[in-house]
Amino acid sequence: MLIKSFCFFLFVISVGYVIPEPHLVPVLGATTKDWNPKSFWYYPWGRSGVHKGIDIFAHKNTPVISPTHGIILFSGHLPVGGNVIYMLGPNWRVHYFAHLNEIITTAGLVRAGQNIGLVGSTGNANDKPPHLHYSIKTLFPRITHYDSHIVHAWEKIFFINPEEFFEGKL
């Protein structure tokens, strides 16, 4: 029974790596000019110490689209992120969308390019220009990305630079 369970576990893990993964920018119409490429892992940054994603600036209520296929794990309001969505995508990556003015989708499967929310400035961004805070966290650490010369080095092995994701450099 233990061997069957382990084999099933390996099968499930493997499936997460074979699902196709589009790499779309999650703000409709956004280009590289809409975020600062140096903002990923910028230090010092607020209560978390380091900025673990990028802020994509856009007009309020610009559609936020799913950058890849996925399953919505959580959508709701959190004190810091405001209106947020957590989505599990291919390769066991959790995509985090924060400061949404409105959440369009709340549960279930989404496809790449599907509208999931609207750009806003909720949570701790209420006094800042409208933007989407977007980050990607992997469930399995990328040990080869460990760099002891950076702040929070052990934590960075779980995060992916969204700009590299958009460019398909993973």
C-alpha positions as CSV (number, residue, x, y, z in Angstrom):
1,M,0.0,0.0,0.0
2,L,2.8,2.4,0.8
3,I,4.4,1.8,-2.6
4,K,1.1,2.5,-4.4
5,S,0.7,5.7,-2.4
6,F,4.2,6.8,-3.2
7,C,3.7,6.0,-6.9
8,F,0.5,8.0,-6.9
9,F,2.3,10.9,-5.3
10,L,5.0,10.9,-7.9
11,F,2.4,10.7,-10.6
12,V,0.6,13.8,-9.3
13,I,3.8,15.7,-8.9
14,S,4.8,14.8,-12.5
15,V,1.5,15.9,-13.9
16,G,2.2,19.4,-12.5
17,Y,5.3,19.6,-14.7
18,V,3.8,18.5,-18.0
19,I,0.8,20.9,-18.2
20,P,1.6,23.6,-20.8
21,E,2.5,27.0,-19.3
22,P,1.9,30.1,-21.2
23,H,3.8,33.2,-20.0
24,L,1.5,36.2,-20.3
25,V,2.0,39.6,-18.5
26,P,-1.0,39.7,-16.1
27,V,-2.1,43.3,-16.8
28,L,-3.9,43.7,-20.1
29,G,-1.8,45.8,-22.5
30,A,1.2,46.2,-20.0
31,T,4.7,46.3,-21.3
32,T,8.2,46.4,-19.7
33,K,7.8,50.2,-19.3
34,D,5.0,49.6,-16.8
35,W,7.2,48.2,-14.0
36,N,10.7,48.8,-12.7
37,P,12.9,45.8,-13.6
38,K,15.0,46.4,-10.5
39,S,12.0,46.1,-8.1
40,F,12.1,42.3,-7.8
41,W,14.0,41.4,-4.6
42,Y,14.6,45.1,-3.9
43,Y,15.8,45.8,-0.3
44,P,14.8,47.5,1.9
45,W,11.0,47.2,1.4
46,G,8.3,47.6,4.0
47,R,7.5,45.1,6.7
48,S,8.6,42.1,4.6
49,G,12.1,43.6,4.2
50,V,12.4,42.6,0.6
51,H,10.1,43.2,-2.4
52,K,9.2,39.7,-3.6
53,G,7.5,40.6,-6.8
54,I,7.0,43.5,-9.2
55,D,4.4,46.3,-9.3
56,I,2.8,46.7,-12.7
57,F,1.3,50.2,-12.9
58,A,-1.8,50.8,-14.9
59,H,-5.0,52.8,-14.9
60,K,-7.5,51.8,-12.2
61,N,-9.8,49.0,-13.4
62,T,-7.5,47.8,-16.1
63,P,-8.2,44.1,-16.5
64,V,-5.9,41.7,-14.7
65,I,-5.6,38.4,-16.7
66,S,-4.4,35.0,-15.7
67,P,-0.8,34.7,-17.0
68,T,-1.1,31.0,-17.4
69,H,-3.6,28.2,-16.8
70,G,-4.4,27.5,-13.2
71,I,-6.6,26.8,-10.2
72,I,-7.8,29.7,-7.9
73,L,-6.8,28.6,-4.4
74,F,-7.9,31.7,-2.6
75,S,-9.5,35.0,-3.4
76,G,-10.5,37.6,-0.9
77,H,-9.3,40.5,1.2
78,L,-6.1,40.5,3.3
79,P,-4.8,43.5,5.3
80,V,-1.6,44.1,3.4
81,G,-2.5,42.9,-0.1
82,G,-6.0,44.2,-0.1
83,N,-8.1,42.3,-2.6
84,V,-5.9,39.3,-3.5
85,I,-5.9,36.1,-5.6
86,Y,-3.7,33.1,-5.1
87,M,-3.6,30.8,-8.1
88,L,-1.7,27.4,-8.5
89,G,-0.3,27.1,-12.0
90,P,1.8,24.6,-13.9
91,N,5.2,23.6,-12.5
92,W,3.7,23.9,-9.0
93,R,4.0,27.7,-9.0
94,V,1.7,29.9,-6.9
95,H,0.9,33.2,-8.6
96,Y,-0.1,36.1,-6.2
97,F,-2.1,39.1,-7.4
98,A,-2.5,41.9,-4.9
99,H,-4.1,45.4,-4.6
100,L,-7.0,44.5,-6.9
101,N,-9.8,47.0,-7.1
102,E,-12.2,44.1,-7.8
103,I,-11.9,40.3,-8.0
104,I,-13.7,38.9,-11.0
105,T,-13.2,35.2,-10.5
106,T,-13.4,33.5,-7.1
107,A,-12.8,29.8,-7.5
108,G,-12.0,26.9,-9.9
109,L,-10.1,26.6,-13.1
110,V,-8.9,29.6,-15.1
111,R,-7.3,29.6,-18.5
112,A,-4.4,31.8,-19.6
113,G,-5.7,35.3,-20.7
114,Q,-8.9,35.0,-18.7
115,N,-9.9,38.2,-16.8
116,I,-9.6,37.5,-13.1
117,G,-9.7,41.0,-11.6
118,L,-9.1,44.7,-12.0
119,V,-6.1,46.8,-11.1
120,G,-6.5,48.9,-8.0
121,S,-4.8,50.2,-4.9
122,T,-6.3,48.3,-2.0
123,G,-4.5,47.1,1.2
124,N,-1.3,48.9,2.0
125,A,-1.3,50.5,-1.5
126,N,-4.3,52.7,-0.7
127,D,-2.2,55.9,-0.9
128,K,-0.3,54.8,-4.0
129,P,-1.0,54.9,-7.7
130,P,-3.1,51.9,-9.0
131,H,-1.0,48.9,-9.7
132,L,-0.9,45.1,-9.6
133,H,1.6,43.6,-7.2
134,Y,2.5,40.3,-8.9
135,S,4.7,37.5,-7.5
136,I,5.4,33.9,-8.2
137,K,6.4,31.4,-5.6
138,T,7.5,27.8,-6.3
139,L,6.5,25.0,-4.0
140,F,9.8,23.3,-4.6
141,P,12.9,25.3,-3.9
142,R,15.3,26.1,-6.7
143,I,18.5,25.3,-4.8
144,T,20.7,26.3,-7.8
145,H,19.5,29.9,-7.3
146,Y,20.9,30.2,-3.8
147,D,23.1,33.3,-3.5
148,S,24.6,33.9,0.0
149,H,25.5,37.5,-1.0
150,I,21.9,38.7,-1.1
151,V,19.4,39.6,1.6
152,H,17.0,36.8,2.5
153,A,19.0,34.4,0.3
154,W,17.3,31.2,1.7
155,E,13.9,32.7,0.9
156,K,14.7,33.7,-2.6
157,I,15.1,30.1,-3.7
158,F,11.3,29.8,-3.5
159,F,10.6,32.9,-5.6
160,I,10.7,33.5,-9.3
161,N,11.4,36.8,-11.0
162,P,8.2,37.6,-12.8
163,E,10.1,39.3,-15.6
164,E,12.0,36.1,-16.3
165,F,8.7,34.3,-16.3
166,F,7.2,36.7,-18.9
167,E,10.3,36.1,-21.1
168,G,10.0,32.3,-20.7
169,K,13.6,32.1,-19.4
170,L,12.8,29.5,-16.7
